[in-house]
């Protein structure tokens, strides 16, 4: 500490006196200046001490409070760093302590030195939820003063004082189609303050449910509630960055069109909050699939994608899909060009059976919003009876009557039945023959063993 001396004017002694005579006004002035300087010096030192003390016992309010950070000089015991102060304004407090995965629950030390443990607390005043990675503790009328938390609490962690956790999400689009996939983002708030702790996702679960408004004018009248998705902040799926505190939901609107109400649920171990948005109208898929089925191998099937231009820009649409043939072979296709309300694609005729068509569409609504959706799967069946004349070697140009076709089919079926019966009889004969062989072999073995035993006993008797 640097000390500056203060110079005061004085009079020289007269007549050789060794005592100096100081005027009264000058002496008072010097004393006042010395008192003021000493007070300032004391205030500065006191302020420094007070700031250090305040940092070590930060009061808990309705936000978040960082733990006291040790400087390895003022405090040599690490677990004493996890201290905080509860003020008299809190009648009830809910705190979350993040700790190392799999570690034991924390121990709370009250200002009077008494402890609160997970297996020992007043159930009327304390609620405790312990998980693999955190403890959530609710205390009614907590003791005022400095508290301490002892345990494997994560470095740079914070005490999160839970007041009213809620989610804020962007509103859903005005025009939504059945089969569409939406990306919706949201943020969590504790009261009016955004939650910035990346550990909080271990504590909370965010679900989205859609409830039918039971409006008889729509197809979803009387439908059950549907769970759409859970928000995530893990950098997977549609979520862009892990632990950026922006939660992302992938809404797959693959359910009945109609009037629905979205409800966002914030689930905590000790409480559940919900956010209800305004009702939305889920429109029918604006694309339908029609197929012109071919009955001859020489002609392809024709797939027609029919577009309803009421809510979408039909010229903006492109398609990607796949055809699954009866033998389960898959052939992808894409339609990148075309205008108007119709697109066509040829489907190769391979054989009789069930064909499956799966199509995804990408385009813009009339309002300019980009969308992507999955068109409901369409199947069609090519009957084998349509090819009976060719199978039986008859012409296919109308020279064979329907009665002849039916008679030829009946004869073919009868021949197949006779062949199957003959095969069955032959199998039974072979089975009987195998059974007989097994019986003969078994009996022969028994006779041989009996004969061997008889000869052995006879020989042994002769020796004796």
C-alpha positions in Angstrom: 0.0 0.0 0.0 1.4 3.4 -1.0 1.0 6.3 1.5 1.3 9.9 0.5 2.3 12.5 3.0 0.3 15.7 3.3 2.3 18.9 3.7 0.7 21.6 6.0 2.0 25.2 6.1 3.4 26.2 9.6 5.1 29.3 11.0 8.7 29.4 12.1 9.5 29.8 15.8 10.3 33.3 17.1 12.9 34.4 19.6 14.7 31.1 19.3 11.9 29.0 20.9 12.1 25.3 20.2 8.2 25.0 20.0 6.5 26.1 16.8 3.3 28.0 17.1 0.7 26.6 14.6 -2.3 28.8 13.9 -5.6 27.2 15.0 -7.3 27.2 11.5 -4.4 25.5 9.8 -4.2 22.8 12.4 -7.9 22.0 12.1 -7.6 21.8 8.3 -4.8 19.3 8.5 -6.6 17.1 10.9 -9.7 17.0 8.8 -7.7 16.1 5.7 -6.0 13.2 7.7 -9.4 11.9 8.9 -10.9 11.9 5.3 -7.9 10.1 3.9 -7.9 7.5 6.7 -11.7 6.9 6.1 -11.2 6.4 2.4 -8.4 4.0 3.0 -10.6 2.0 5.4 -13.5 2.0 3.0 -11.4 0.7 0.2 -10.1 -2.2 2.2 -13.6 -2.9 3.5 -15.0 -2.9 0.0 -12.4 -5.4 -1.2 -13.2 -7.7 1.7 -17.0 -7.4 1.2 -16.7 -8.2 -2.5 -14.7 -11.3 -1.8 -17.2 -12.4 0.8 -20.2 -11.7 -1.4 -18.7 -13.9 -4.2 -18.3 -16.8 -1.8 -21.9 -16.6 -0.5 -23.9 -15.5 -3.6 -27.6 -15.3 -2.8 -29.9 -17.7 -4.6 -32.7 -15.9 -6.4 -35.0 -17.0 -9.2 -32.2 -17.3 -11.7 -29.0 -19.3 -11.7 -26.1 -18.9 -9.4 -22.6 -20.1 -10.1 -20.7 -22.0 -7.4 -18.0 -20.3 -5.5 -14.7 -20.9 -7.4 -11.7 -21.7 -5.2 -8.4 -19.9 -5.9 -6.5 -22.6 -4.0 -5.4 -19.9 -1.5 -8.4 -18.8 0.4 -9.9 -22.3 0.4 -7.9 -25.5 0.2 -10.8 -27.9 0.5 -12.4 -28.5 -3.0 -15.9 -29.6 -1.8 -16.3 -26.4 0.1 -16.3 -24.6 -3.2 -19.9 -25.7 -3.8 -21.5 -23.1 -1.6 -24.3 -20.7 -2.0 -26.6 -18.5 0.0 -30.4 -18.6 0.4 -32.1 -15.4 1.2 -35.3 -14.8 3.2 -37.4 -14.0 0.2 -37.8 -17.7 -0.9 -40.6 -19.6 0.7 -39.9 -22.6 -1.5 -36.9 -23.5 -3.7 -36.3 -26.2 -6.2 -32.6 -26.8 -7.1 -30.8 -29.0 -9.7 -27.3 -30.2 -9.0 -25.5 -31.7 -12.0 -22.9 -34.4 -11.1 -20.7 -37.0 -12.7 -22.6 -39.9 -14.3 -23.2 -42.8 -11.8 -21.9 -40.8 -8.8 -23.7 -40.8 -5.5 -26.3 -38.1 -4.7 -25.1 -34.9 -3.2 -25.3 -34.0 0.5 -26.6 -30.6 1.5 -25.3 -28.8 4.5 -27.5 -26.2 6.2 -26.2 -23.0 7.6 -26.4 -24.5 11.1 -24.2 -27.5 10.0 -27.0 -30.1 9.9 -27.1 -32.2 6.7 -29.8 -33.3 4.3 -29.2 -36.6 2.6 -31.1 -38.5 -0.1 -32.0 -41.2 2.4 -32.6 -38.9 5.4 -34.8 -35.8 5.1 -38.1 -34.4 6.4 -40.7 -35.7 3.8 -43.1 -32.8 4.7 -40.5 -30.2 3.8 -38.2 -31.9 1.2 -38.7 -33.7 -2.0 -35.7 -35.4 -3.6 -35.3 -36.9 -7.1 -32.0 -38.5 -7.8 -30.9 -39.7 -11.2 -27.7 -41.0 -12.8 -26.5 -37.5 -13.6 -28.3 -35.0 -11.4 -30.3 -34.4 -8.2 -33.4 -32.3 -8.1 -34.3 -31.1 -4.6 -37.4 -29.1 -3.6 -37.3 -27.5 -0.1 -40.1 -25.7 1.6 -39.2 -22.8 3.9 -35.4 -23.3 3.5 -33.1 -22.1 6.3 -31.7 -18.6 5.5 -28.0 -18.3 5.2 -25.0 -20.0 3.5 -25.4 -23.6 2.3 -23.0 -26.1 0.9 -23.4 -29.0 -1.5 -21.0 -31.9 -1.2 -20.5 -34.4 -4.0 -19.0 -35.1 -7.4 -20.6 -32.0 -8.9 -19.5 -31.2 -12.4 -16.9 -28.4 -12.9 -18.3 -25.1 -14.1 -21.7 -26.3 -13.2 -24.5 -24.0 -11.9 -27.2 -24.3 -9.3 -30.3 -24.0 -11.3 -33.2 -22.6 -9.2 -36.4 -23.8 -10.9 -39.2 -21.4 -10.8 -41.4 -21.9 -13.9 -39.9 -23.9 -16.7 -41.6 -23.4 -20.0 -40.9 -23.8 -23.7 -41.1 -21.2 -26.4 -41.6 -22.6 -30.0 -42.1 -21.0 -33.4 -45.7 -21.1 -34.7 -46.6 -23.8 -37.2 -47.2 -22.8 -40.8 -50.6 -21.8 -42.0 -50.8 -24.5 -44.6 -49.7 -28.0 -43.6 -50.3 -31.2 -45.5 -50.9 -34.7 -44.3 -47.7 -36.7 -44.9 -45.5 -33.6 -44.5 -42.4 -33.4 -42.4 -41.8 -30.2 -40.5 -38.7 -28.9 -38.6 -39.7 -27.0 -35.4 -37.2 -25.4 -33.0 -37.8 -24.2 -29.5 -35.9 -22.9 -26.4 -36.4 -23.5 -22.7 -37.0 -20.7 -20.2 -36.9 -20.7 -16.4 -39.3 -17.9 -15.7 -38.2 -15.1 -18.0 -34.6 -16.3 -18.3 -33.4 -18.6 -21.0 -31.8 -21.9 -19.7 -28.3 -22.0 -21.0 -27.0 -25.1 -19.2 -26.3 -28.0 -21.6 -26.8 -30.4 -18.7 -30.5 -29.5 -18.5 -31.5 -31.9 -21.3 -30.7 -34.7 -18.9 -33.4 -33.4 -16.6 -36.3 -32.4 -18.9 -38.2 -34.3 -21.5 -40.1 -32.4 -24.2 -42.9 -34.2 -26.0 -45.4 -33.0 -28.6 -49.0 -34.3 -28.8 -51.7 -33.5 -31.2 -55.3 -33.6 -30.0 -58.4 -33.7 -32.3 -60.8 -30.9 -31.8 -63.6 -33.4 -32.5 -65.1 -31.2 -35.2 -67.5 -33.4 -37.1 -66.8 -31.4 -40.3 -63.4 -33.1 -40.6 -62.1 -36.6 -41.1 -60.3 -36.7 -37.7 -63.5 -36.4 -35.8 -63.3 -38.7 -32.7 -59.6 -39.5 -33.4 -57.3 -40.4 -30.4 -54.5 -38.2 -29.3 -51.2 -38.7 -31.3 -47.7 -38.3 -30.0 -45.8 -36.6 -32.8 -42.2 -36.4 -31.5 -39.8 -35.5 -28.7 -37.6 -32.4 -29.0 -33.8 -33.1 -29.0 -30.5 -31.2 -28.6 -28.1 -34.0 -29.6 -27.1 -32.9 -33.1 -28.9 -35.8 -34.7 -31.8 -35.9 -37.1 -32.9 -32.4 -37.9 -31.1 -30.9 -34.9 -28.2 -28.9 -36.2 -25.8 -28.5 -33.2 -25.4 -30.6 -30.1 -25.7 -28.7 -26.8 -26.5 -25.4 -28.3 -29.7 -25.1 -26.2 -31.9 -25.0 -29.3 -34.2 -28.0 -29.1 -35.4 -29.4 -32.5 -38.6 -31.4 -33.2 -39.2 -33.4 -36.3 -42.9 -33.3 -36.9 -44.0 -36.2 -39.2 -47.6 -35.3 -40.0 -48.5 -38.8 -41.1 -52.1 -38.9 -39.8 -55.6 -38.0 -40.7 -56.3 -34.6 -42.1 -58.6 -32.3 -40.1 -58.5 -29.8 -37.2 -55.9 -30.5 -34.5 -54.5 -28.7 -31.4 -50.7 -29.0 -30.8 -49.8 -29.4 -27.1 -46.1 -29.1 -26.0 -45.3 -31.0 -22.8 -42.4 -30.1 -20.5 -41.8 -33.0 -18.2 -39.7 -32.6 -15.1 -39.2 -35.3 -12.4 -41.4 -33.2 -10.0 -43.7 -31.3 -12.4 -45.2 -31.1 -15.8 -45.9 -28.0 -17.8 -47.7 -27.6 -21.1 -48.0 -25.1 -23.9 -51.1 -25.2 -26.0 -50.9 -23.5 -29.4 -53.8 -22.4 -31.6 -55.6 -25.1 -33.6 -54.2 -26.0 -37.0 -55.9 -27.4 -40.1 -54.1 -30.3 -41.6 -54.9 -30.5 -45.3 -55.2 -33.6 -47.4 -52.1 -34.6 -49.4 -52.3 -32.5 -52.6 -51.0 -35.4 -54.7 -52.7 -38.6 -55.7 -51.4 -41.6 -57.6 -53.4 -43.3 -60.3 -52.2 -46.4 -62.3 -53.3 -47.6 -65.7 -52.7 -51.3 -65.3 -51.4 -53.4 -68.2 -52.5 -57.0 -68.6 -49.9 -58.0 -71.1 -46.1 -58.3 -70.8 -45.7 -56.3 -74.0 -47.1 -53.1 -72.4 -45.9 -51.1 -69.4 -48.1 -49.9 -66.5 -48.6 -46.1 -66.5 -48.3 -44.2 -63.2 -50.0 -40.8 -63.1 -49.2 -38.3 -60.4 -52.2 -36.0 -60.2 -51.6 -32.6 -58.4 -54.3 -30.5 -56.8 -53.2 -26.9 -57.5 -55.5 -25.3 -54.9 -52.8 -24.8 -52.2 -49.5 -25.7 -54.1 -47.6 -24.4 -57.0 -47.9 -27.4 -59.3 -44.9 -26.2 -61.5 -42.6 -26.3 -58.5 -43.0 -30.0 -57.7 -40.4 -32.6 -58.2 -40.7 -36.3 -57.2 -38.5 -39.1 -56.1 -39.7 -42.6 -55.4 -39.3 -46.4 -55.9 -41.2 -49.3 -57.4 -41.3 -52.6 -55.6 -42.1 -55.5 -58.0 -43.8 -58.8 -57.1 -40.4 -60.5 -56.8 -39.4 -57.8 -54.3 -36.9 -56.2 -56.7 -36.8 -52.4 -56.2 -36.3 -49.8 -58.9 -35.9 -46.1 -58.0 -37.1 -43.3 -60.2 -37.2 -39.5 -60.2 -39.3 -36.8 -62.0 -37.4 -33.6 -62.1 -39.2 -31.8 -65.0 -42.7 -31.1 -65.9 -45.4 -28.5 -65.7 -49.1 -28.6 -65.0 -51.1 -30.8 -62.7 -50.0 -34.2 -63.9 -46.8 -36.2 -64.2 -46.4 -39.7 -65.7 -43.9 -42.5 -65.3 -43.8 -46.0 -67.0 -43.6 -49.1 -64.8 -42.2 -52.2 -66.4 -44.4 -55.2 -66.5 -42.4 -58.1 -65.0 -44.9 -60.7 -63.8 -48.3 -61.1 -62.1 -48.5 -60.1 -58.5 -48.6 -57.0 -56.3 -46.7 -53.8 -57.2 -46.0 -51.1 -54.7 -45.4 -47.4 -55.4 -43.7 -45.1 -52.8 -43.3 -41.4 -53.7 -41.8 -38.3 -52.0 -42.8 -34.9 -53.3 -40.8 -31.6 -52.9 -42.3 -28.2 -53.8 -43.8 -24.9 -52.7 -47.1 -23.8 -51.4 -49.0 -20.9 -52.9 -47.5 -18.7 -50.2 -44.0 -19.6 -51.2 -43.1 -22.0 -48.3 -40.9 -25.0 -49.3 -42.3 -28.3 -48.2 -41.6 -32.0 -48.5 -44.1 -34.8 -48.0 -44.6 -38.5 -48.4 -47.5 -39.6 -50.6 -49.5 -42.5 -49.2 -48.3 -45.8 -50.6 -50.3 -47.2 -53.6 -50.4 -50.9 -54.5 -52.0 -52.6 -57.5 -52.4 -56.3 -58.3 -52.0 -58.0 -61.7 -54.1 -61.1 -61.6 -52.7 -64.4 -62.9 -56.0 -65.3 -64.5 -55.6 -62.4 -66.9 -52.9 -64.4 -68.6 -54.6 -67.8 -68.8 -54.8 -67.9 -72.7 -51.1 -67.3 -73.0 -50.2 -69.7 -70.3 -52.2 -72.5 -71.9 -50.8 -71.7 -75.4 -54.1 -70.2 -76.8 -54.2 -67.0 -78.8 -55.0 -63.7 -77.1 -56.8 -62.1 -80.0 -60.3 -63.0 -79.1 -60.5 -66.3 -81.2 -61.0 -68.3 -78.0 -64.3 -68.1 -76.2 -64.7 -67.4 -72.5 -66.1 -70.9 -72.0 -63.1 -72.5 -73.7 -60.8 -70.4 -71.5 -62.7 -71.5 -68.4 -62.6 -75.1 -69.5 -58.9 -74.9 -70.2 -58.2 -73.3 -66.9 -60.3 -76.1 -65.1 -58.3 -78.8 -66.9 -55.0 -77.2 -66.0 -56.1 -77.0 -62.4 -57.2 -80.6 -62.4 -53.9 -81.7 -63.9 -52.1 -79.8 -61.1 -54.3 -81.4 -58.5 -53.6 -84.9 -59.9 -49.9 -84.2 -60.0 -49.9 -83.0 -56.5 -51.8 -86.0 -55.3 -49.4 -88.4 -57.1 -46.5 -86.6 -55.5 -48.1 -86.9 -52.1 -48.7 -90.7 -52.6 -45.2 -91.2 -53.7 -43.9 -89.3 -50.6 -46.1 -91.6 -48.4 -44.7 -94.7 -50.1 -41.1 -93.5 -49.6 -41.9 -92.8 -46.0 -43.3 -96.3 -45.4 -40.3 -97.9 -47.1 -38.0 -95.9 -44.8 -40.0 -97.0 -41.8 -39.8 -100.6 -42.8 -36.1 -100.5 -43.3 -35.6 -98.9 -39.9 -37.8 -101.7 -38.3 -35.9 -104.5 -40.1 -32.5 -103.0 -39.2 -33.5 -102.6 -35.6 -34.8 -106.2 -35.3 -31.6 -107.5 -37.0 -29.5 -105.7 -34.5 -31.4 -107.1 -31.6 -31.0 -110.7 -32.9 -27.3 -110.2 -33.4 -26.8 -108.8 -29.9 -28.9 -111.7 -28.4 -26.9 -114.3 -30.3 -23.6 -112.8 -29.2 -24.7 -112.8 -25.6 -25.8 -116.4 -25.8 -22.5 -117.6 -27.3 -20.6 -115.6 -24.7 -22.5 -117.1 -21.8 -22.1 -120.7 -23.2 -18.4 -120.3 -23.6 -18.0 -119.0 -20.1 -20.0 -122.0 -18.7 -17.9 -124.5 -20.7 -14.7 -123.1 -19.1 -16.1 -123.3 -15.6 
